[in-house]
Amino acid sequence: MVESVQRAVGAVVGSAAGDALGAPFEFGAPGAYTDRFPDGRGTMCGGGGRDPGEATDDTQMAVLTAESLLERGGLDLPDVFRRFRRWAAAEPKDIGLQTEDVLGNGEPWDRTAVRHFQVNRRAAGNGSLMRATPAAVYFAAAGRAVSMDAARRLSALTHGDPAAGEGVALFHALLHAALQDDDPLDALPDALSRLHPAHRARYAAVLAPGWHPDQATEFNGAVWPCLGSAVWALRTTGSYEDALRAAIDLGGDTDTVAAVTGGLAGAVYGADAIPEPWVQKLHVPLPGFGGRVLRVDELRTLAEELVCTAVGPC
Ligand SMILES: [Mg+2]
């Protein structure tokens, strides 16, 4: 059995590693990862203006969320928003269009995402799901309902569409199960039953055992196929490394699909399942925060603090 701290570290480092591994393949063709690494043993290869192992906005926003939770001793939404806005103002290499607008338009923290949704109507991108792993780790000990509520509130900082929040809530529920040594796939029916009824059927469709990402009705930059693809990658493979290969080979928004997959698979298989050469190259620049660059030891410490603060002394 993998101990819970190793699952938490696996989730946080596993998501970051998926982000960095998938980033060079973003918007590429399906199968590009296996074409490049025919033996299935991928490396942190960099490209597209990023160094090998360099994480993108997914992990940067995840780290900002983690540090807020730890420094504020819980959910302080204005504080999380302030950190996001400071980061966005520093012009990071990657930032989603919607996130950029919501964080940059000067509106108050509790109005800007709602207003964006009212104007644009379509706001169910995967940009709040991609950053969810640390909060899912932190709130797991508080129980599934509390964790899913926190997920919705954190999502709503940038994504006014409740569909995005329901997807993040599902992700929190799956990670809650994995961190408790349960199979997250077994937790799906209960998690779906806790969604707002208006959103349940659409998530049930993409999370069904027979669903394949080819059946997606949107690009995987949308929250439904992104979460569905991550769960499909977990369900149809038997290791952390293979889950990421399956996720990245789907093409499209590969860094985020791999970040979400990596969070789940890292929790299921534990930190030791993440290939050491990937871990050694992994690094997370934090634009807007004095040139800080987190390496894996700092990510491990963050994960340990997230899980230990929430459950008491480890
Ligand atoms: Mg990204």
Boltz pocket constraint, residues with backbone or C-beta under 6 A from the ligand:
constraints:
  - pocket:
      binder: B
      contacts: [[A, 56], [A, 57], [A, 58], [A, 94], [A, 255], [A, 256]]
      max_distance: 6.0
